[in-house]
């Protein structure tokens, strides 16, 4: 399977060797249990899957109190 690179990458980390190389980026993030910036733009710097689920829960259950 061939993977074409994107023309404009949404990730702000332009120094990353995987910037604009979607397949390599997805593989790297899968190995580190995190999400690429393009799939989780409102992450406040935390790309972990736990934060992703927490953010989704807030989005779909707006009355749930935030854990501190």
VENVEN-V974936 format. One record per residue. N is the residue number from 1. SS is DSSP state (H for helix, E for strand, L for the rest). NEAR is the number of other C-alpha atoms within 12 Angstrom. Layout:
N,SS,NEAR  N,SS,NEAR
//
This chain:
1,L,4  2,L,8  3,L,12  4,L,11  5,L,15  6,L,17  7,L,10  8,L,13  9,L,21  10,L,18  11,L,26  12,L,16  13,L,16  14,L,14  15,L,10  16,L,17  17,L,13  18,L,23  19,L,25  20,L,26  21,L,25  22,H,28  23,H,19  24,H,21  25,H,28  26,H,22  27,H,16  28,H,19  29,H,22  30,H,16  31,H,14  32,L,14  33,L,17  34,E,25  35,L,29  36,L,37  37,H,29  38,H,24  39,H,20  40,L,23  41,L,17  42,L,19  43,L,22  44,L,12  45,L,17  46,L,20  47,L,26  48,E,23  49,H,21  50,H,15  51,H,21  52,H,25  53,H,19  54,H,22  55,H,24  56,H,17  57,H,17  58,H,16  59,H,15  60,H,11  61,L,13  62,L,12  63,L,9  64,L,13  65,L,11  66,L,12  67,L,9  68,L,3
//
